[in-house]
């Protein structure tokens, strides 16, 4: 019995320790940061099952690099996640 409890605790610790993983962020909360390739502008972002899809386009001369923070709001504030997208202009 103690081994089963230890296995469950170890499994949960590993899941929450991997907060950089996109599917863990979506399902259990935490945070993920994605740095776009230089001179790419974020257009749209969405989840498809456990995959995070984001649409980008080349930056124009008038565009500025921005940081976007997408926050999940769930019932009762449990398992809320954050995805941060960082743009760079060179």
C-alpha positions, 0 to 999 in steps of 0.5 A: 500500500505504501508503494502505491501511495509513493508511486502516485505522489511521485507521478504527480510530482513529475507532472507538476514539475514539468510545467514547461510542457504544453499539455501539462500546462493545459491540463494541470496549470502552470506556465509555458513560454515560447520564443518566436523566431526573430522577426515573426509576429503572433497572429493567433493561438489555439489548442488542438487536443494537447497541441498548442498551435500558433499562427505567425507572419513576418514582421513589417518595418512598422511592427514592434516586438511584443510579449503576449500572455494568455491566461486560462480561467477555470472553474473555482480557479483550479488548474489555471495555466499561462502561456507566454509568447515572446516576439523578437525583432532584429 
